[in-house]
């Protein structure tokens, strides 16, 4: 993974992010996946308890905290 910092707005497009992700090796992609899963579990430790998840219609689901 490149650790360079850029301030170019063109690198913020979804296409640029896709190119960056494709440039990663398989092990780097897996490392990113593990990092995202660790982050999600840190923010919501009970996330792995949701074994009865159901698929929803449409593409977006809005969840609000009570």
N, C-alpha and C positions, 0 to 999 in steps of 0.2 A: 504494500500500500504506500502510496505517495503521501508524505507528511507535509508537502508544500502548502502554503496559504496563498489564496488568490482573492483578489477583490474585483474580479471581472464578473459583471452581471450575466454575461452569456454562459457562464458555468453554473448558473442557477436553473437553467431550463431542464425539463424532464429528459430531453434528448441528451443533454450533456451529462446528467446524472446516470443515464442508462449506459452511455459510452464508458463512463468511469467504472460502473459496476461490472460491465463486460470485460474491462481490462484486468480485473482481479483474477487471481488463480482460484481454483476450486477450494483450496484450503483457506484462502483469505475470505472467500464468500461464506464458508462455513463458520469462520471466526466471527464475521459480522452477524450472521444468524444467531449464533450463541450469545453474542453481546446484546442483541435485541431481545432475545428471550429472557436473559438475565435481568435486563432493565424492566421488562414487563412484569416479571415475577417479583422484583424488588418493589415496584409500585403497587402491585396487587398480589400478595402471597397466596391468596385463595384462588387464583386463576386456574391452577391445575385441578381444582376440585370440581370444575364445571364439566363433568363427563357426559351430561345429558343435553349438550348443546344441540339446538335444532337449526337447520338451514332456514334462512328467511327469504322471502320474495323481494326482488329488487336488489339494488346495489348498496343502499345506505341504511343503516339502522342508527337511530339516535337513542342513546342511553343517558339517563339522568340519575344523579345520586339523590337518594331520599334523605 
